[in-house]
Amino acid sequence: MSRTILYNAEMVSDNRRLHGYIVVAGREIEKIAEGEPSAEEKAGADVVEDLGGRLLLPGAIDTHVHFREPGLTHKASIATESAAAVSGGVTSYIDMPNTRPATTTMAAVADKKRIAAERSYANYGFFLGVTNSNLDEIQRADRHEIPGVKLFMGSSTGNMLVDDESTMSQLFRTYKGVIAVHAEDEALLAAARKRLAEQYGEAQPVVLHSQARPAEACYKATERAVALARKYGTRLHILHVSTARELSLLSAGDMAGKRITAETCPHYLLFEENDLGREQGYMLKCNPAIKSSADRDALVKALSDKLIDTIATDHAPHLAEEKQGTLLQAASGMPGVRFMLVEMLTLAARSDNALSVERVVELTAHNPARLYGIERRGYLRRGYYADMVVVEPTAKYRPEVGAYLPAEEMSPCSWTPYAMTEVGYRVVSTYVNGEKVYDGERVARRGAAMAMRFGSEEDERK
């Protein structure tokens, strides 16, 4: 069993900091201690590394990605996007079901797991998608094998809209796991599309996207989902919250004990609707749409107020040419898994909000693990899997896609909207299950990743 010691580290976990060292034995954390390791400990280790006072954090868990495999691998794949993930300090991910074919059976989940077992650089899990006709499949699903189910209450990429009222009511009444919801009201979306078509015809500019998918559509669908969850006691997670008004439907405080929780994404915290009118602003087209500057500022505040419980990327790569054209032509979705952690740490370093590094760790690692009961991940704790990321503050720079894999293995999605921002942190190294998979320049190790197990009673109690 290999043994690694990382020392002179500023470790952040469980809402506290500890300057000291960590001992990793095989896949697991064996010891966390203040101060310096002894000479005997160093002598007994295979790898001993001085981190120079850098931050050592639990690896981020991105619970909302679209890695495009199977069926859409001309855009990206589990291999390319999991490599991007670990290069950004994301050690685990949960992939969404709107692939081709859609992941609406446990057999389809098993197929994705087989692909990931061969090709993924990061730990993996896969949602089961809800349709108007697969409730029997959902009820039979082993809740340890999936994090929960994904419900589309508004049409989006992949055409998985659930619009049958009885299906939705039965799902909320009977399903005992987490229902993760894309909440946009389809009738309001249709009305907005009609209104813009009458006004602009086919030549609708991308900057109108927040009118095509208005804030009211988000609020109405979220209000409906929350009402159903309260009626039936459902465990509900609202995905990619994009408006200030939706926050009124949520409760503040620690996630423990909440039955209704919420996620937002870095792009809703960094951009506002007028940014879509900038040069290359079409990169920011996503569903739900990025809203006003007032919405953005309210969401940032909601992080420290604990109205929002998790951060995820909604990572959704497309080829650059697929993002071109009018509002009706440009694809919705953007890549982001490589930049979530550095963007969030940079946001925490700003003087105009109360966000802290400890809260960023809670939003990106602790709470995702607690939400889905992910077994022994999301924390720096003895006996937990050694999923870790080393980061350091730097002079401000603009993120670039960069060559983190050999050219022939890089993602076909070679652009990022985060090039419009500046960040003040960089990922120095990433460890997955105790193995260094990224050294600050290249992703170099595949085979360390594992399928995640969900619904752990131990993690749910914490």
NORRATA-V175977 format. One record per residue. N is the residue number from 1. RES is the residue in one small letter. D_CENTER is the distance of its C-alpha to the mean C-alpha in Angstrom with 1 decimal. Layout:
n=N res=RES d_center=D_CENTER
n=N res=RES d_center=D_CENTER
This chain:
n=1 res=m d_center=31.8
n=2 res=s d_center=30.5
n=3 res=r d_center=30.2
n=4 res=t d_center=28.3
n=5 res=i d_center=28.9
n=6 res=l d_center=26.8
n=7 res=y d_center=28.9
n=8 res=n d_center=29.4
n=9 res=a d_center=25.7
n=10 res=e d_center=24.3
n=11 res=m d_center=22.1
n=12 res=v d_center=19.7
n=13 res=s d_center=18.8
n=14 res=d d_center=19.9
n=15 res=n d_center=20.4
n=16 res=r d_center=23.1
n=17 res=r d_center=24.0
n=18 res=l d_center=26.3
n=19 res=h d_center=28.1
n=20 res=g d_center=29.1
n=21 res=y d_center=28.2
n=22 res=i d_center=26.2
n=23 res=v d_center=27.8
n=24 res=v d_center=25.9
n=25 res=a d_center=28.0
n=26 res=g d_center=26.8
n=27 res=r d_center=23.3
n=28 res=e d_center=23.5
n=29 res=i d_center=24.0
n=30 res=e d_center=27.7
n=31 res=k d_center=28.4
n=32 res=i d_center=27.1
n=33 res=a d_center=30.0
n=34 res=e d_center=31.2
n=35 res=g d_center=33.4
n=36 res=e d_center=34.4
n=37 res=p d_center=34.6
n=38 res=s d_center=38.1
n=39 res=a d_center=40.1
n=40 res=e d_center=40.2
n=41 res=e d_center=36.4
n=42 res=k d_center=36.0
n=43 res=a d_center=38.8
n=44 res=g d_center=37.2
n=45 res=a d_center=33.9
n=46 res=d d_center=33.2
n=47 res=v d_center=30.9
n=48 res=v d_center=31.4
n=49 res=e d_center=29.4
n=50 res=d d_center=30.0
n=51 res=l d_center=26.8
n=52 res=g d_center=29.0
n=53 res=g d_center=27.4
n=54 res=r d_center=23.9
n=55 res=l d_center=20.9
n=56 res=l d_center=19.7
n=57 res=l d_center=16.4
n=58 res=p d_center=14.6
n=59 res=g d_center=12.0
n=60 res=a d_center=8.5
n=61 res=i d_center=6.5
n=62 res=d d_center=3.0
n=63 res=t d_center=4.1
n=64 res=h d_center=4.1
n=65 res=v d_center=6.0
n=66 res=h d_center=9.7
n=67 res=f d_center=11.6
n=68 res=r d_center=14.9
n=69 res=e d_center=16.9
n=70 res=p d_center=19.4
n=71 res=g d_center=21.4
n=72 res=l d_center=19.6
n=73 res=t d_center=19.9
n=74 res=h d_center=21.9
n=75 res=k d_center=18.6
n=76 res=a d_center=16.6
n=77 res=s d_center=16.4
n=78 res=i d_center=14.7
n=79 res=a d_center=16.8
n=80 res=t d_center=16.2
n=81 res=e d_center=12.4
n=82 res=s d_center=12.1
n=83 res=a d_center=14.7
n=84 res=a d_center=12.8
n=85 res=a d_center=9.9
n=86 res=v d_center=12.7
n=87 res=s d_center=14.5
n=88 res=g d_center=11.8
n=89 res=g d_center=11.8
n=90 res=v d_center=8.8
n=91 res=t d_center=11.0
n=92 res=s d_center=9.2
n=93 res=y d_center=6.9
n=94 res=i d_center=7.6
n=95 res=d d_center=9.1
n=96 res=m d_center=10.5
n=97 res=p d_center=14.3
n=98 res=n d_center=15.6
n=99 res=t d_center=17.1
n=100 res=r d_center=20.9
n=101 res=p d_center=22.0
n=102 res=a d_center=19.6
n=103 res=t d_center=18.3
n=104 res=t d_center=20.5
n=105 res=t d_center=22.5
n=106 res=m d_center=22.1
n=107 res=a d_center=24.0
n=108 res=a d_center=21.3
n=109 res=v d_center=18.7
n=110 res=a d_center=21.3
n=111 res=d d_center=21.7
n=112 res=k d_center=18.1
n=113 res=k d_center=18.4
n=114 res=r d_center=21.5
n=115 res=i d_center=20.1
n=116 res=a d_center=17.3
n=117 res=a d_center=20.0
n=118 res=e d_center=21.9
n=119 res=r d_center=19.5
n=120 res=s d_center=16.1
n=121 res=y d_center=15.9
n=122 res=a d_center=13.0
n=123 res=n d_center=13.0
n=124 res=y d_center=12.0
n=125 res=g d_center=12.0
n=126 res=f d_center=12.6
n=127 res=f d_center=12.9
n=128 res=l d_center=16.4
n=129 res=g d_center=17.0
n=130 res=v d_center=19.7
n=131 res=t d_center=22.7
n=132 res=n d_center=26.0
n=133 res=s d_center=27.6
n=134 res=n d_center=25.6
n=135 res=l d_center=25.8
n=136 res=d d_center=28.0
n=137 res=e d_center=25.6
n=138 res=i d_center=22.9
n=139 res=q d_center=25.5
n=140 res=r d_center=26.4
n=141 res=a d_center=23.0
n=142 res=d d_center=22.7
n=143 res=r d_center=20.0
n=144 res=h d_center=19.7
n=145 res=e d_center=18.7
n=146 res=i d_center=15.9
n=147 res=p d_center=13.2
n=148 res=g d_center=14.7
n=149 res=v d_center=15.5
n=150 res=k d_center=14.0
n=151 res=l d_center=16.5
n=152 res=f d_center=17.0
n=153 res=m d_center=19.5
n=154 res=g d_center=19.8
n=155 res=s d_center=20.3
n=156 res=s d_center=17.7
n=157 res=t d_center=17.3
n=158 res=g d_center=18.6
n=159 res=n d_center=21.1
n=160 res=m d_center=20.0
n=161 res=l d_center=21.3
n=162 res=v d_center=22.7
n=163 res=d d_center=25.8
n=164 res=d d_center=28.1
n=165 res=e d_center=28.7
n=166 res=s d_center=30.1
n=167 res=t d_center=27.2
n=168 res=m d_center=24.8
n=169 res=s d_center=27.2
n=170 res=q d_center=27.7
n=171 res=l d_center=24.1
n=172 res=f d_center=23.5
n=173 res=r d_center=26.9
n=174 res=t d_center=26.6
n=175 res=y d_center=23.1
n=176 res=k d_center=22.5
n=177 res=g d_center=18.8
n=178 res=v d_center=15.7
n=179 res=i d_center=15.8
n=180 res=a d_center=12.6
n=181 res=v d_center=14.1
n=182 res=h d_center=13.9
n=183 res=a d_center=16.8
n=184 res=e d_center=19.2
n=185 res=d d_center=22.9
n=186 res=e d_center=24.3
n=187 res=a d_center=27.8
n=188 res=l d_center=26.9
n=189 res=l d_center=24.9
n=190 res=a d_center=28.0
n=191 res=a d_center=30.3
n=192 res=a d_center=28.5
n=193 res=r d_center=28.6
n=194 res=k d_center=32.3
n=195 res=r d_center=33.0
n=196 res=l d_center=31.6
n=197 res=a d_center=33.3
n=198 res=e d_center=36.6
n=199 res=q d_center=36.2
n=200 res=y d_center=34.9
n=201 res=g d_center=35.4
n=202 res=e d_center=33.4
n=203 res=a d_center=33.1
n=204 res=q d_center=30.3
n=205 res=p d_center=28.6
n=206 res=v d_center=24.9
n=207 res=v d_center=25.2
n=208 res=l d_center=26.0
n=209 res=h d_center=22.6
n=210 res=s d_center=22.1
n=211 res=q d_center=25.5
n=212 res=a d_center=24.7
n=213 res=r d_center=21.7
n=214 res=p d_center=23.1
n=215 res=a d_center=21.9
n=216 res=e d_center=24.4
n=217 res=a d_center=22.7
n=218 res=c d_center=19.5
n=219 res=y d_center=21.6
n=220 res=k d_center=23.9
n=221 res=a d_center=21.4
n=222 res=t d_center=19.5
n=223 res=e d_center=23.0
n=224 res=r d_center=23.9
n=225 res=a d_center=21.0
n=226 res=v d_center=21.6
n=227 res=a d_center=25.3
n=228 res=l d_center=24.9
n=229 res=a d_center=22.7
n=230 res=r d_center=25.4
n=231 res=k d_center=28.2
n=232 res=y d_center=27.1
n=233 res=g d_center=25.1
n=234 res=t d_center=22.0
n=235 res=r d_center=18.7
n=236 res=l d_center=16.6
n=237 res=h d_center=13.0
n=238 res=i d_center=12.9
n=239 res=l d_center=9.9
n=240 res=h d_center=9.6
n=241 res=v d_center=12.8
n=242 res=s d_center=14.7
n=243 res=t d_center=18.2
n=244 res=a d_center=20.3
n=245 res=r d_center=22.2
n=246 res=e d_center=19.5
n=247 res=l d_center=19.3
n=248 res=s d_center=22.9
n=249 res=l d_center=21.8
n=250 res=l d_center=19.7
n=251 res=s d_center=21.2
n=252 res=a d_center=20.8
n=253 res=g d_center=20.8
n=254 res=d d_center=19.3
n=255 res=m d_center=17.0
n=256 res=a d_center=19.8
n=257 res=g d_center=21.9
n=258 res=k d_center=19.8
n=259 res=r d_center=19.8
n=260 res=i d_center=17.8
n=261 res=t d_center=14.5
n=262 res=a d_center=12.2
n=263 res=e d_center=8.8
n=264 res=t d_center=9.0
n=265 res=c d_center=7.5
n=266 res=p d_center=9.4
n=267 res=h d_center=11.7
n=268 res=y d_center=13.1
n=269 res=l d_center=13.9
n=270 res=l d_center=15.6
n=271 res=f d_center=17.4
n=272 res=e d_center=19.8
n=273 res=e d_center=21.5
n=274 res=n d_center=24.4
n=275 res=d d_center=22.3
n=276 res=l d_center=22.3
n=277 res=g d_center=26.0
n=278 res=r d_center=25.7
n=279 res=e d_center=26.6
n=280 res=q d_center=23.7
n=281 res=g d_center=22.1
n=282 res=y d_center=21.6
n=283 res=m d_center=18.5
n=284 res=l d_center=16.8
n=285 res=k d_center=17.6
n=286 res=c d_center=14.8
n=287 res=n d_center=14.8
n=288 res=p d_center=15.2
n=289 res=a d_center=17.1
n=290 res=i d_center=16.7
n=291 res=k d_center=19.5
n=292 res=s d_center=22.1
n=293 res=s d_center=22.3
n=294 res=a d_center=23.2
n=295 res=d d_center=20.1
n=296 res=r d_center=18.0
n=297 res=d d_center=20.2
n=298 res=a d_center=20.0
n=299 res=l d_center=16.2
n=300 res=v d_center=16.5
n=301 res=k d_center=19.3
n=302 res=a d_center=17.4
n=303 res=l d_center=15.1
n=304 res=s d_center=18.2
n=305 res=d d_center=20.0
n=306 res=k d_center=17.5
n=307 res=l d_center=17.3
n=308 res=i d_center=13.5
n=309 res=d d_center=12.0
n=310 res=t d_center=8.2
n=311 res=i d_center=6.0
n=312 res=a d_center=2.6
n=313 res=t d_center=4.1
n=314 res=d d_center=6.0
n=315 res=h d_center=7.2
n=316 res=a d_center=10.7
n=317 res=p d_center=13.6
n=318 res=h d_center=17.2
n=319 res=l d_center=20.4
n=320 res=a d_center=21.8
n=321 res=e d_center=24.7
n=322 res=e d_center=22.6
n=323 res=k d_center=21.4
n=324 res=q d_center=25.0
n=325 res=g d_center=27.5
n=326 res=t d_center=27.8
n=327 res=l d_center=25.5
n=328 res=l d_center=26.5
n=329 res=q d_center=26.1
n=330 res=a d_center=22.9
n=331 res=a d_center=19.8
n=332 res=s d_center=16.9
n=333 res=g d_center=13.5
n=334 res=m d_center=12.5
n=335 res=p d_center=10.9
n=336 res=g d_center=8.7
n=337 res=v d_center=7.1
n=338 res=r d_center=10.4
n=339 res=f d_center=10.8
n=340 res=m d_center=8.0
n=341 res=l d_center=10.1
n=342 res=v d_center=13.4
n=343 res=e d_center=12.9
n=344 res=m d_center=12.0
n=345 res=l d_center=15.0
n=346 res=t d_center=17.1
n=347 res=l d_center=16.5
n=348 res=a d_center=17.6
n=349 res=a d_center=20.6
n=350 res=r d_center=21.9
n=351 res=s d_center=25.0
n=352 res=d d_center=24.5
n=353 res=n d_center=22.0
n=354 res=a d_center=21.9
n=355 res=l d_center=18.4
n=356 res=s d_center=18.8
n=357 res=v d_center=17.3
n=358 res=e d_center=17.6
n=359 res=r d_center=15.6
n=360 res=v d_center=12.8
n=361 res=v d_center=12.9
n=362 res=e d_center=13.1
n=363 res=l d_center=10.0
n=364 res=t d_center=7.7
n=365 res=a d_center=9.9
n=366 res=h d_center=12.7
n=367 res=n d_center=11.5
n=368 res=p d_center=8.7
n=369 res=a d_center=11.7
n=370 res=r d_center=14.1
n=371 res=l d_center=12.6
n=372 res=y d_center=12.8
n=373 res=g d_center=15.6
n=374 res=i d_center=14.2
n=375 res=e d_center=17.5
n=376 res=r d_center=18.3
n=377 res=r d_center=14.9
n=378 res=g d_center=13.1
n=379 res=y d_center=16.4
n=380 res=l d_center=19.3
n=381 res=r d_center=21.9
n=382 res=r d_center=24.9
n=383 res=g d_center=24.5
n=384 res=y d_center=20.8
n=385 res=y d_center=19.3
n=386 res=a d_center=19.4
n=387 res=d d_center=15.8
n=388 res=m d_center=16.4
n=389 res=v d_center=15.9
n=390 res=v d_center=18.8
n=391 res=v d_center=18.4
n=392 res=e d_center=21.3
n=393 res=p d_center=22.1
n=394 res=t d_center=23.8
n=395 res=a d_center=25.7
n=396 res=k d_center=23.7
n=397 res=y d_center=22.7
n=398 res=r d_center=21.1
n=399 res=p d_center=18.1
n=400 res=e d_center=19.2
n=401 res=v d_center=17.9
n=402 res=g d_center=20.5
n=403 res=a d_center=22.0
n=404 res=y d_center=19.9
n=405 res=l d_center=21.5
n=406 res=p d_center=25.0
n=407 res=a d_center=25.5
n=408 res=e d_center=26.1
n=409 res=e d_center=22.8
n=410 res=m d_center=20.6
n=411 res=s d_center=18.2
n=412 res=p d_center=20.3
n=413 res=c d_center=17.8
n=414 res=s d_center=19.5
n=415 res=w d_center=18.5
n=416 res=t d_center=15.9
n=417 res=p d_center=16.2
n=418 res=y d_center=15.4
n=419 res=a d_center=18.9
n=420 res=m d_center=20.1
n=421 res=t d_center=19.0
n=422 res=e d_center=20.2
n=423 res=v d_center=18.5
n=424 res=g d_center=20.4
n=425 res=y d_center=18.6
n=426 res=r d_center=18.3
n=427 res=v d_center=17.0
n=428 res=v d_center=20.3
n=429 res=s d_center=19.3
n=430 res=t d_center=16.8
n=431 res=y d_center=18.0
n=432 res=v d_center=16.8
n=433 res=n d_center=19.2
n=434 res=g d_center=21.7
n=435 res=e d_center=22.0
n=436 res=k d_center=21.4
n=437 res=v d_center=19.4
n=438 res=y d_center=19.1
n=439 res=d d_center=22.0
n=440 res=g d_center=21.0
n=441 res=e d_center=22.4
n=442 res=r d_center=21.9
n=443 res=v d_center=19.8
n=444 res=a d_center=22.7
n=445 res=r d_center=22.1
n=446 res=r d_center=20.9
n=447 res=g d_center=21.9
n=448 res=a d_center=20.3
n=449 res=a d_center=17.3
n=450 res=m d_center=17.6
n=451 res=a d_center=16.6
n=452 res=m d_center=15.0
n=453 res=r d_center=17.2
n=454 res=f d_center=16.2
n=455 res=g d_center=18.3
n=456 res=s d_center=19.9
n=457 res=e d_center=22.6
n=458 res=e d_center=22.7
n=459 res=d d_center=19.2
n=460 res=e d_center=19.6
n=461 res=r d_center=22.8
n=462 res=k d_center=21.3
